[in-house]
């Protein structure tokens, strides 16, 4: 009756039978397989082990092997003798500490080999299942639930070794099937392969039939959709027809394309109700058309409706949805909604990166989205990340051809914008020149895209103090924009704002005021979001003119409002915030408020230094004003 091998009935002084020997044999098999006895951790206290044998269920032998293997791995990685001894004790038990301590050699390998229990070296995986169940059946608390004889015990072990189902486990279909497959792997695999061939042949036939039917259905659906779109667009073009078969509500023949588009925008939701796929395509076209006309609010409304209809009609194909998100994101940023616009652009970039080869158009849209996201981050002062994104855009854009290559051309201009913000003026000018040269290879006719580069060159030369070169490039930009976009377009308006600044810098304040006031009125007609950056750029020029014409107090109020708006939108340090603070400082100097001016200009100087560097002309102008304030 060695306690570690005693059965519950022995400890409780009940009758001893063959089942008692079965229990002891189960303990021995447990130890052979796992290297440990079932209740080994409680062997130091006779009361504890008695109680455990009577009341507790032993852990699965496979779980013991797994735990020991994990512990030995920790032992081999032990960095100190103390750490090793603590880990070793946790494996062999504290009662063996004195015996083990004297036998530990100096090498970690010997320590492991001396401490490791003697087992038949089975993995936990090979024990888990049959052997776990055989042992636990032998160790049942109730004698009648154990094996009835040693022969039955041995027979179950033999059945396990032959791959047959054992009596210690429930006789389920899945269990017997698993044992059958393990015993007859070759036959099962061969049969399974034959079955797969048969199923594959039948399945392929049905699949091909389904594909062919789906293609026919898709072709019919696309033809029907194209026909409906064609009919709707024909009605738009027929609007100026005053006869009865025209959709012209006023029956006049002087209806313009703009009126036709407005009429189409109203009719698309009523005439095509319940047909989201068709509505989506037409609203996308209308949205782009409105944007091209400079009607940003109407364009945004149509694009948002188109996006929702694409989601309804094609939820598994997000290509068009993300194209619209890219356009909407850039538009929102243009109107001053940086946060919401940035979120859309981030989503678009992630989608087009992940699906670059799925659709031919995705490369162009990835280039465009990366560019616009880069410019958005630039406005927030994150110029390093902005440059990284635009250079990534250029890498993909270099492979674009035909009409799509205009997206690559635009990347050079956008890179120039970022380099200006970083104070790398010479590199920026080279980027703008490269963009102009690339555009010249694509067309000999003026395009709105080209005006952007001339505009930026004019802006750079203005900051460098070369006002003649600035005026020449700005005039070129304005001529292109007036011809291609019209006077009411936001880009054209901002070019005129730069021209007004040239007048201001040349001291022609009357001409500057006339020009900037017209620009302000045009901006109001565009109905941009409140507190957008563009209106504040214009207000800043107006404030600068007020400072030079004896109305500094009014200018100060405007500049403080602008700075507050900038600080709520832009992340400091930022060039726009720096310029605004410098203008405020100049206004304060004009009012002899030198102390306040010095504080504001000192902040501006820090912003300039952090964004464009100490040698930039913007920083130089700020420091000249600081000297005037008594710095």
Beta strands, then each sheet from edge to edge (+ up, - down):
end
